[in-house]
Structures are given as structure tokens and as C-alpha cells.
Amino acid sequence: MSEAKSQSWWHTVPGMLTGAAAVITAVSGLMLALSQAGWLGGDDKDADTGTQAVAETAPAQPQTEPSKSSAGNNAPRLTPALQQVKIGHGVFTFVDVATEQRTADQAGLRIHLRLQNNNPYPVNFWNDLFRLVVDGVPRAPVGDLNKVLAGNAAEEGDVEFTFPANAKSLVLKIRYYGEEADVPLNPAAN
């Protein structure tokens, strides 16, 4: 009778299948991480690698909400300099911009945006994407925008800020996967 040889688990069929599954899982996880970090691009033939701001031909007129405070609505009506901004796989569309006078020296700003995610993976649509640069000083949003947007989908949300009523310059800064775009908010023509 011959002696049975001891074999390592790699020489068994279940061992080989387990090893192959581990390698496939590791490679898939690495590709997903690189894609979400923006290091692994898609195969869009018309997608640029840099930030590209796209102006709509007929921008929608933003609406201004009536004042909800007793101070009256002396806040300036604002319009974005661009109707759409394309950054990487995302397209941000300005749907509505509303301002209100909250106190004698404080105004509120609500920007209703649509984010179209042209990436096959989910992305965050949240306050951390936005800053309002008031007279050169960035301010964080005060609202509660925090959504997970599925891949190849679009969703709308509000980003809200407060700012001094006497501000001279307002610029919305959008940061999306390592890229940035600045959109000036100009007083609307009466």
C-alpha cells in the first residue's frame, strides 16, 4: 500500500476556487476605488478630463421667495452666471435661486440644483460639495442636503446659506471629485 502524501490546501479544487475568488474580489475592489477617486476614467468619447462650464442657451429665470421675516424682503434677487456646470461625470443645473432678508444685516440664500450623475457608480449629493464665497471668504452651507445619488441618474436638492446683507460679491464654489468650478451669483436685472 502506498503512503498518502499530504497536500497543501492550494492543490485542492476548493482551495483553488477560494484563491481565485479572493483575487477577483481584490481586483474588483481596487477598480471601484480607483474609479470613484477619478483615477480610472470611463469610455465616454465626448467627456473632457478637466472641468468644463457649459452655459445654457436660454437660462431659466430664478424665482425669489417672499420674505418670511418681519424685516421685509430687501435681499437682492440673484441669478447664476451659468445655468449648467459640468464637472467630470456630474452635471449641475440651477433650477431656482431664492433670497430672503432674515434680519436687518443677515440674508438667506436657497439654491435649488439638479445633479445628473453620468457615472455608473453612486455619488454623494450633499452640502460638502458647495461653498458660498462671500467677498472672498468661503462659507459652509447651513441646510441639510445629504443624499446618495444612484449611478446614471439625476436628483434635485436645496443647498442653503446665510450671508451678510451688505455683501458685494457672491460666488458659488462647487467641488466634485477633486475638480472645482466657480459660479458668480449676480444681481438680477429688474
FIVEXPA-322441 format. One record per atom (N, C-alpha, C, CB): residue in three letters; x, y, z. Coordinates in steps of 0.02 Angstrom, whole numbers, padded with zeros to 5 digits, always signed. Atoms other than C-alpha are relative to their C-alpha. Glycine has a CB too. Example, Ala and Ser with C-alpha at 12.3 -4.5 7.8 and 13.67 -1.06 7.14 Angstrom:
! residues 2
ALA+00045-00059+00000 ALA+00615-00225+00390 ALA+00045+00060+00000 ALA-00050+00001+00062 SER-00042-00059-00003 SER+00684-00053+00357 SER-00039+00055+00037 SER+00020+00023-00071 
! end
This chain:
! residues 190
MET+00042-00058+00000 MET+00000+00000+00000 MET+00045+00062+00000 MET-00048+00000+00060 SER-00042-00060+00004 SER+00069+00171-00043 SER-00021+00050+00053 SER-00006+00033-00070 GLU+00014-00050-00051 GLU+00083+00308+00083 GLU-00035+00060-00031 GLU+00064+00022+00036 ALA+00036-00058+00024 ALA-00037+00454+00064 ALA+00043+00062+00011 ALA-00069+00008+00035 LYS-00038-00062-00006 LYS+00051+00618+00029 LYS-00045+00054+00030 LYS+00029+00023-00069 SER+00039-00057-00025 SER-00004+00770+00125 SER+00007+00057-00051 SER+00023+00022+00072 GLN+00000-00054+00049 GLN-00053+00910+00007 GLN-00023+00064+00034 GLN-00046-00017-00061 SER+00023-00064-00027 SER-00072+01094+00044 SER-00070+00014-00029 SER+00050+00058-00017 TRP+00069-00014+00022 TRP-00246+01165+00025 TRP-00002+00032-00069 TRP-00034+00046+00050 TRP-00002-00029+00067 TRP-00190+01256-00135 TRP-00006-00053-00055 TRP+00065+00039-00009 HIS+00002+00053+00051 HIS-00183+01089-00226 HIS-00068-00034-00003 HIS+00054-00051+00014 THR+00067+00028+00003 THR-00366+01051-00194 THR-00045+00046-00041 THR-00029-00010+00071 VAL+00047-00040+00040 VAL-00510+01110-00304 VAL-00032+00055+00043 VAL-00054-00045-00032 PRO+00028-00055-00040 PRO-00595+01205-00161 PRO+00052+00054+00017 PRO-00030-00028+00065 GLY-00053-00049-00014 GLY-00429+01288-00120 GLY+00014+00045-00059 GLY+00064-00035+00020 MET-00011-00040+00061 MET-00403+01344-00300 MET-00058+00048-00012 MET+00011-00046-00061 LEU+00058-00043+00009 LEU-00581+01412-00310 LEU+00000+00057+00050 LEU-00065-00040+00006 THR-00003-00052-00051 THR-00560+01507-00147 THR+00053+00052-00017 THR+00016-00032+00069 GLY-00053-00046+00020 GLY-00396+01583-00207 GLY-00020+00044-00058 GLY+00063-00038-00017 ALA+00022-00038+00059 ALA-00471+01635-00375 ALA-00053+00052+00021 ALA-00029-00047-00054 ALA+00051-00048-00023 ALA-00621+01715-00287 ALA+00031+00058+00037 ALA-00052-00036+00044 ALA-00033-00053-00037 ALA-00506+01812-00172 ALA+00035+00050-00047 ALA+00051-00029+00049 VAL-00034-00044+00048 VAL-00405+01880-00319 VAL-00051+00043-00038 VAL+00042-00042-00049 ILE+00051-00037+00037 ILE-00562+01931-00416 ILE-00031+00054+00045 ILE-00056-00047-00025 THR+00028-00049-00047 THR-00635+02018-00262 THR+00048+00058+00011 THR-00017-00033+00067 ALA-00050-00052-00012 ALA-00473+02113-00230 ALA+00007+00046-00061 ALA+00068-00031+00018 VAL-00007-00040+00060 VAL-00456+02171-00411 VAL-00063+00043-00011 VAL+00012-00045-00062 SER+00063-00038+00007 SER-00641+02224-00418 SER-00002+00058+00049 SER-00060-00045+00010 GLY-00001-00054-00050 GLY-00624+02324-00257 GLY+00049+00055-00018 GLY+00017-00028+00068 LEU-00050-00049+00020 LEU-00467+02410-00320 LEU-00025+00042-00058 LEU+00066-00035-00019 MET+00027-00037+00057 MET-00550+02457-00485 MET-00055+00048+00021 MET-00027-00049-00054 LEU+00054-00044-00025 LEU-00703+02527-00394 LEU+00030+00060+00036 LEU-00047-00040+00046 ALA-00031-00055-00038 ALA-00593+02631-00277 ALA+00034+00049-00048 ALA+00050-00028+00051 LEU-00033-00044+00048 LEU-00489+02699-00422 LEU-00050+00039-00042 LEU+00045-00040-00045 SER+00051-00034+00040 SER-00645+02741-00522 SER-00033+00056+00040 SER-00053-00050-00023 GLN+00032-00052-00040 GLN-00728+02835-00379 GLN+00048+00056+00018 GLN-00029-00031+00064 ALA-00050-00052-00013 ALA-00566+02929-00346 ALA+00015+00041-00062 ALA+00064-00031+00027 GLY-00010-00036+00061 GLY-00568+02985-00527 GLY+00063-00019-00037 GLY+00000+00073+00014 TRP-00062+00021+00033 TRP-00408+02894-00575 TRP-00012-00048-00057 TRP+00046-00031+00050 LEU+00017+00047+00053 LEU-00495+02770-00687 LEU-00059+00029-00038 LEU-00016-00072+00029 GLY+00053-00034+00037 GLY-00595+02858-00822 GLY-00045-00048-00036 GLY+00031+00048-00050 GLY+00047+00039+00039 GLY-00746+02797-00914 GLY+00019+00003-00073 GLY-00072+00025+00009 ASP-00016+00000+00071 ASP-00752+02770-01100 ASP-00046+00048-00038 ASP-00007-00070-00029 ASP+00040-00051+00033 ASP-00859+02925-01138 ASP+00044+00032-00053 ASP-00027+00053+00049 LYS-00040-00027+00055 LYS-00799+02984-01307 LYS+00000+00077+00001 LYS-00028-00025-00067 ASP+00002-00073-00001 ASP-00855+03165-01278 ASP+00012+00029+00069 ASP-00066+00023-00027 ALA-00012-00026-00067 ALA-00809+03182-01094 ALA+00070+00030+00002 ALA-00007-00056+00054 ASP-00065-00032-00009 ASP-00669+03304-01055 ASP+00031-00024+00065 ASP-00007+00077+00000 THR-00033+00019-00062 THR-00539+03266-00924 THR+00000+00056+00050 THR+00070-00023-00014 GLY-00001-00057-00045 GLY-00546+03440-00850 GLY-00070+00025+00015 GLY+00042+00055-00029 THR+00063-00032-00018 THR-00682+03550-00779 THR-00024+00040-00060 THR+00007+00044+00063 GLN+00028-00036+00056 GLN-00797+03621-00910 GLN-00066+00031+00022 GLN-00009-00045-00062 ALA+00062-00033-00016 ALA-00931+03750-00877 ALA-00039+00010-00064 ALA+00012+00069+00036 VAL+00041-00003+00059 VAL-01075+03745-01000 VAL-00057+00048+00012 VAL-00026-00070-00020 ALA+00056-00047-00007 ALA-01194+03890-01022 ALA-00059-00024-00041 ALA+00021+00071-00021 GLU+00062+00016+00036 GLU-01374+03853-01070 GLU-00016+00057-00047 GLU-00058-00013+00050 THR+00017-00052+00048 THR-01441+03947-01219 THR-00055+00046+00027 THR-00022-00030-00065 ALA+00054-00041-00028 ALA-01597+04008-01127 ALA-00006-00016+00074 ALA-00067-00013-00037 PRO+00004+00015-00071 PRO-01569+04013-00940 PRO-00069+00015+00029 PRO+00052+00039+00038 ALA+00064-00010-00034 ALA-01723+03994-00833 ALA+00007+00059+00048 ALA-00023-00063+00037 GLN-00001-00056-00046 GLN-01767+04147-00732 GLN-00011-00025+00071 GLN-00054+00052-00019 PRO+00008+00022-00069 PRO-01739+04113-00548 PRO-00058+00037+00033 PRO+00065+00012+00040 GLN+00056-00029-00037 GLN-01884+04146-00432 GLN+00025+00021+00068 GLN-00058-00050+00006 THR-00017-00023-00067 THR-01871+04243-00271 THR-00058-00013+00046 THR+00020+00074+00000 GLU+00053+00013-00048 GLU-01969+04185-00121 GLU-00017+00063+00038 GLU+00021-00055+00049 PRO+00017-00057-00041 PRO-02065+04314-00023 PRO+00033-00006+00069 PRO-00076+00007+00008 SER-00033-00001-00066 SER-01989+04365+00143 SER-00042-00035+00052 SER+00014+00072+00021 LYS+00034+00034-00055 LYS-02031+04260+00294 LYS+00015+00035+00066 LYS+00021-00074+00003 SER-00016-00035-00062 SER-01964+04387+00418 SER-00035+00067+00001 SER+00076+00009+00007 SER+00033-00064-00007 SER-02032+04549+00484 SER+00044+00057-00025 SER-00018+00012+00072 ALA-00046-00052+00023 ALA-01881+04643+00417 ALA-00014+00022-00071 ALA+00072-00023+00006 GLY+00013-00016+00070 GLY-01954+04649+00240 GLY+00050-00035-00044 GLY+00003+00076-00011 ASN-00045+00036+00044 ASN-01876+04571+00088 ASN+00040+00049-00042 ASN-00038-00047-00046 ASN-00045-00044+00035 ASN-01736+04689+00040 ASN+00060-00037-00028 ASN+00023+00056+00046 ALA-00056+00040+00026 ALA-01620+04546-00008 ALA+00001+00005-00076 ALA-00005-00074+00024 PRO-00004-00006+00073 PRO-01556+04560-00186 PRO-00022-00065-00034 PRO+00071+00018-00021 ARG+00014+00059+00041 ARG-01626+04444-00318 ARG+00065-00018-00036 ARG-00058+00013-00051 LEU-00063+00022+00029 LEU-01482+04340-00385 LEU-00013-00049-00057 LEU+00044-00033+00053 THR+00001+00050+00054 THR-01453+04243-00546 THR+00070-00028-00008 THR-00026+00032-00067 PRO-00066+00029+00012 PRO-01311+04121-00578 PRO+00027+00021-00069 PRO-00003-00078+00005 ALA-00031-00020+00063 ALA-01188+04171-00714 ALA-00006-00056-00053 ALA+00074+00018+00010 LEU+00008+00057+00045 LEU-01209+03996-00789 LEU-00062-00038+00021 LEU+00063-00046+00001 GLN+00058+00041-00016 GLN-01363+03886-00799 GLN+00020-00072+00015 GLN-00050+00001-00058 GLN-00025+00068-00012 GLN-01264+03723-00803 GLN+00076+00001+00009 GLN-00019-00047-00057 VAL-00072+00009-00009 VAL-01092+03669-00743 VAL+00014-00074-00004 VAL+00024+00030+00069 LYS-00019+00070+00006 LYS-01012+03506-00798 LYS+00069-00008+00032 LYS+00001-00023-00076 ILE-00063+00015-00033 ILE-00877+03436-00685 ILE+00008-00076-00001 ILE+00002+00029+00074 GLY-00011+00072+00005 GLY-00808+03264-00726 GLY-00062-00035-00026 GLY+00019-00029+00069 HIS+00059+00037+00021 HIS-00955+03144-00734 HIS-00065+00032+00026 HIS+00004-00072+00025 GLY+00060-00032-00028 GLY-01076+03266-00649 GLY-00020+00062-00039 GLY+00012+00018+00072 VAL+00026-00061+00031 VAL-01188+03400-00724 VAL-00047+00032+00051 VAL-00038-00015-00067 PHE+00040-00038-00048 PHE-01257+03530-00602 PHE-00042+00051-00038 PHE+00046+00035+00053 THR+00046-00047+00033 THR-01410+03627-00664 THR-00034+00042+00053 THR-00052-00038-00044 PHE+00034-00046-00045 PHE-01476+03781-00575 PHE-00074+00001-00018 PHE+00031+00072-00003 VAL+00072+00002+00012 VAL-01665+03758-00559 VAL-00032+00064+00027 VAL-00031-00062+00033 ASP+00030-00059-00032 ASP-01706+03903-00441 ASP+00049+00030+00049 ASP-00066-00020+00036 VAL-00041-00036-00050 VAL-01618+04035-00337 VAL-00047+00048+00036 VAL+00060+00039-00034 ALA+00044-00043-00040 ALA-01710+04122-00195 ALA+00039+00032+00057 ALA-00061-00039+00027 THR-00031-00035-00056 THR-01653+04253-00069 THR-00055+00028+00044 THR+00047+00056-00025 GLU+00047-00033-00046 GLU-01737+04324+00084 GLU+00040+00038+00052 GLU-00046-00052+00033 GLN-00029-00040-00054 GLN-01696+04458+00210 GLN-00022-00032+00065 GLN-00021+00075-00004 ARG+00018+00034-00063 ARG-01689+04370+00379 ARG+00002+00047+00059 ARG+00048-00058+00013 THR-00004-00053-00051 THR-01633+04512+00492 THR+00024+00063-00035 THR+00049-00020+00060 ALA-00022-00062+00031 ALA-01577+04690+00464 ALA+00068-00008-00035 ALA+00004+00056+00052 ASP-00066+00007+00030 ASP-01400+04631+00424 ASP+00016-00071-00025 ASP+00052+00019+00051 GLN-00012+00070+00021 GLN-01422+04446+00377 GLN-00051-00020-00054 GLN-00005-00048+00061 ALA+00043+00025+00054 ALA-01492+04370+00216 ALA+00008-00075-00006 ALA+00017+00035-00068 GLY-00002+00071+00013 GLY-01532+04192+00168 GLY-00001-00014-00074 GLY-00059-00035+00034 LEU-00004+00020+00070 LEU-01497+04104+00004 LEU-00016-00074-00006 LEU+00070+00016-00030 ARG+00017+00070+00014 ARG-01577+03943-00060 ARG+00010-00011-00075 ARG-00073-00017+00023 ILE-00013+00016+00071 ILE-01511+03868-00222 ILE-00026-00071-00011 ILE+00077+00005-00018 HIS+00029+00065+00017 HIS-01615+03726-00294 HIS+00038-00025-00062 HIS-00078+00005-00014 LEU-00042+00028+00053 LEU-01499+03616-00401 LEU-00022-00070-00019 LEU+00073-00001+00023 ARG+00007+00069+00022 ARG-01512+03459-00504 ARG+00069-00026-00016 ARG-00048-00005-00063 LEU-00064+00032+00016 LEU-01362+03342-00508 LEU-00016-00061-00042 LEU+00039-00020+00065 GLN+00005+00058+00043 GLN-01353+03220-00652 GLN+00066-00038+00005 GLN-00016+00019-00075 ASN-00059+00042-00010 ASN-01231+03079-00612 ASN+00007-00044-00062 ASN-00006-00043+00065 ASN-00012+00040+00060 ASN-01163+03010-00777 ASN+00051-00055+00011 ASN+00024+00045-00057 ASN-00045+00053-00020 ASN-01051+02890-00683 ASN-00042-00062+00015 ASN+00045+00022+00062 PRO+00040+00059-00016 PRO-01110+02709-00665 PRO-00003-00015+00075 PRO+00028-00060-00036 TYR-00002+00013-00071 TYR-01072+02717-00478 TYR-00038+00054+00039 TYR+00073-00005+00024 PRO+00034-00051-00041 PRO-01169+02805-00339 PRO+00048+00054+00023 PRO-00033-00034+00060 VAL-00040-00056-00026 VAL-01108+02976-00279 VAL-00040+00034+00055 VAL+00017+00050-00057 ASN+00032-00040-00052 ASN-01145+03089-00131 ASN-00022+00067-00031 ASN+00047+00012+00060 PHE+00027-00066+00019 PHE-01255+03242-00166 PHE-00016+00033+00067 PHE-00065-00005-00048 TRP+00004-00025-00068 TRP-01227+03339-00007 TRP+00033+00068+00007 TRP+00030-00049+00048 ASN-00026-00068-00014 ASN-01177+03504+00074 ASN+00074+00006-00012 ASN-00016+00019+00070 ASP-00073-00005+00006 ASP-00991+03463+00068 ASP+00024+00015-00071 ASP+00032-00064+00024 LEU-00019-00017+00068 LEU-00992+03491-00121 LEU+00002+00075-00012 LEU-00048-00033-00049 PHE+00012-00071+00014 PHE-01032+03677-00101 PHE+00030+00045+00054 PHE-00074+00012-00006 ARG-00019-00055-00044 ARG-00961+03837-00025 ARG-00025+00064-00034 ARG+00078+00001+00014 LEU+00018-00066+00025 LEU-01027+04014-00043 LEU+00057+00046+00019 LEU-00069+00025+00029 VAL-00056-00046-00012 VAL-00881+04134-00062 VAL-00030+00070+00002 VAL+00056-00007-00056 VAL+00030-00066-00012 VAL-00941+04299+00012 VAL+00057+00050+00008 VAL-00047-00001+00063 ASP-00054-00050-00001 ASP-00824+04445-00027 ASP+00068-00033+00013 ASP-00014+00053+00054 GLY-00064+00035-00004 GLY-00680+04320-00043 GLY+00007-00049+00057 GLY+00053+00049+00006 VAL-00004+00045-00058 VAL-00720+04220+00116 VAL-00050-00057-00009 VAL-00015+00040+00066 PRO+00046+00057+00010 PRO-00792+04043+00097 PRO-00043-00014+00062 PRO+00039-00063-00018 ARG+00047+00017-00054 ARG-00946+03995+00200 ARG-00030-00068-00016 ARG-00056+00054+00007 ALA+00031+00066+00008 ALA-01016+03821+00228 ALA-00076+00007-00002 ALA+00021-00047+00059 PRO+00074-00002+00001 PRO-01200+03783+00194 PRO-00029-00009+00070 PRO-00027-00054-00047 VAL+00035+00007-00064 VAL-01325+03791+00337 VAL-00057-00050-00005 VAL-00026+00068+00024 GLY+00055+00048+00010 GLY-01453+03670+00263 GLY+00020-00071+00016 GLY-00026+00004-00071 ASP-00012+00070-00015 ASP-01463+03482+00272 ASP+00000-00045-00061 ASP-00053-00025+00048 LEU-00004+00040+00061 LEU-01432+03421+00094 LEU+00048-00058+00012 LEU+00022+00043-00061 ASN-00041+00059-00010 ASN-01368+03242+00109 ASN-00035-00060-00032 ASN+00013-00013+00077 LYS+00032+00054+00038 LYS-01420+03115-00024 LYS+00054-00043-00033 LYS-00049+00028-00053 VAL-00042+00043+00040 VAL-01342+02966-00109 VAL-00036-00008-00067 VAL+00013-00070+00035 LEU+00029+00000+00067 LEU-01373+02978-00296 LEU+00026-00061-00038 LEU+00018+00066-00038 ALA-00018+00061+00036 ALA-01375+02816-00394 ALA+00038+00016-00064 ALA-00064-00041-00016 GLY-00036-00009+00063 GLY-01266+02792-00547 GLY-00048+00010-00058 GLY+00044-00060-00014 ASN+00040-00015+00060 ASN-01333+02859-00713 ASN-00071+00023+00017 ASN-00003-00062-00046 ALA+00065-00026-00022 ALA-01473+02954-00625 ALA+00008+00074+00016 ALA-00026-00040+00062 ALA+00000-00070-00019 ALA-01522+03131-00578 ALA-00047+00011+00059 ALA-00021+00045-00060 GLU+00042-00016-00056 GLU-01595+03208-00422 GLU+00009+00074+00016 GLU+00017-00044+00062 GLU-00002-00070-00018 GLU-01636+03382-00357 GLU+00005+00008+00075 GLU-00062+00036-00027 GLY-00006-00015-00071 GLY-01596+03462-00191 GLY+00015+00073+00011 GLY+00055-00043+00032 ASP-00012-00070-00019 ASP-01578+03628-00099 ASP+00064+00006+00041 ASP-00059+00028+00039 VAL-00057-00018-00041 VAL-01415+03700-00036 VAL-00014+00070+00026 VAL+00069-00004-00041 GLU+00021-00062-00032 GLU-01442+03842+00088 GLU+00059+00033+00036 GLU-00057-00012+00049 PHE-00053-00039-00031 PHE-01329+03981+00152 PHE-00031+00061+00035 PHE+00053+00021-00052 THR+00014-00067-00025 THR-01336+04138+00258 THR+00061+00042-00017 THR-00015-00001+00078 PHE-00055-00046+00017 PHE-01232+04291+00215 PHE-00019+00070+00022 PHE+00016-00002-00076 PRO+00014-00068-00018 PRO-01215+04473+00265 PRO-00041+00035-00055 PRO+00065+00039+00015 ALA+00043-00032+00049 ALA-01350+04577+00180 ALA+00038+00052-00041 ALA-00059+00034+00035 ASN-00038-00051+00037 ASN-01220+04707+00127 ASN+00057-00030-00041 ASN+00027+00052+00049 ALA-00054+00032+00038 ALA-01109+04580+00036 ALA+00004+00029-00070 ALA-00011-00077-00004 LYS-00010-00028+00066 LYS-01035+04645-00125 LYS+00011-00053-00054 LYS+00060+00048+00001 SER-00016+00052+00049 SER-00983+04481-00208 SER-00019-00068+00028 SER+00075+00001-00017 LEU+00020+00068-00018 LEU-01061+04307-00201 LEU+00018-00048-00057 LEU-00077-00004+00016 VAL-00020+00050+00049 VAL-00986+04156-00290 VAL-00013-00069+00030 VAL+00076+00008-00021 LEU+00010+00069-00022 LEU-01046+03976-00275 LEU+00058-00042-00026 LEU-00068-00028-00026 LYS-00056+00044+00018 LYS-00896+03858-00272 LYS-00025-00072+00006 LYS+00063+00012+00047 ILE+00020+00070+00001 ILE-00933+03678-00322 ILE+00064-00042-00005 ILE-00049-00015-00060 ARG-00056+00046+00001 ARG-00804+03543-00281 ARG-00028-00070-00009 ARG+00043+00004+00065 TYR+00028+00065+00017 TYR-00838+03374-00360 TYR+00057-00046-00022 TYR-00054+00006-00055 TYR-00052+00049+00014 TYR-00713+03230-00354 TYR+00066+00032-00021 TYR-00023-00048-00054 GLY-00065-00030+00011 GLY-00559+03340-00346 GLY+00001+00056-00051 GLY+00047-00052-00022 GLU+00003-00055+00048 GLU-00616+03467-00477 GLU-00045+00054+00029 GLU-00027-00025-00069 GLU+00037-00056-00026 GLU-00688+03640-00446 GLU-00028+00043-00056 GLU+00043+00043+00045 ALA+00028-00050+00045 ALA-00799+03767-00532 ALA-00028+00056+00043 ALA-00056-00031-00046 ASP+00027-00058-00034 ASP-00845+03943-00478 ASP-00055+00030-00042 ASP+00056+00052+00015 VAL+00057-00029+00035 VAL-01015+04016-00524 VAL-00019+00064+00036 VAL-00060-00049-00003 PRO+00021-00063-00031 PRO-01040+04201-00487 PRO-00075+00006+00002 PRO+00030+00060-00038 LEU+00071-00013-00008 LEU-01211+04248-00422 LEU-00009+00075-00006 LEU-00028-00027+00068 ASN+00005-00070+00016 ASN-01255+04415-00499 ASN-00070+00027+00018 ASN+00015+00012-00074 PRO+00066-00030-00012 PRO-01395+04536-00451 PRO-00041-00003-00064 PRO+00007+00073+00025 ALA+00045+00006+00057 ALA-01545+04508-00565 ALA-00019+00070-00025 ALA-00062-00040+00018 ALA+00024-00063+00029 ALA-01595+04647-00684 ALA-00073+00008+00015 ALA+00013+00003-00077 ASN+00070-00011-00017 ASN-01759+04725-00631 ASN-00042+00013-00060 ASN-00007+00057+00048 
! end
